[in-house]
Amino acid sequence: MASLIPTDPALHLEIEEEFGDLQLEIVHCELCGDYHPPELHLTRATLFDDEEPARA
C-alpha cells in the first residue's frame, strides 16, 4: 500500500514557502495553563475603560 504522506523534499519546501506567512507561534502559558501566542498576556486587559468609573 502506498503511503499517504508525501516524501518529496521539493514538495515539502514548496509548501513551507507557500504557507510560511500563516504560521503561528504557540506556547504553553504558565499564567493561565493554556496554549496561545506568546504576546497574548503582554497587553493589559481591563474590563472597564480607564476614563469611565466602574459601577458597583
ZIZI-V146211 format. One record per backbone hydrogen bond with DSSP energy under -1.0 kcal/mol. NH is the residue of the N-H (numbers start at 1). CO is the residue of the C=O. Records with the same first field share a line. If there is no record, write none. Layout:
BEGIN
NH: CO, CO
END
This chain:
BEGIN
12: 8
13: 9
14: 10
15: 11
16: 12
17: 13
18: 14
19: 15
22: 19
23: 20
27: 36
29: 34
33: 29
36: 27
40: 37
42: 39
END
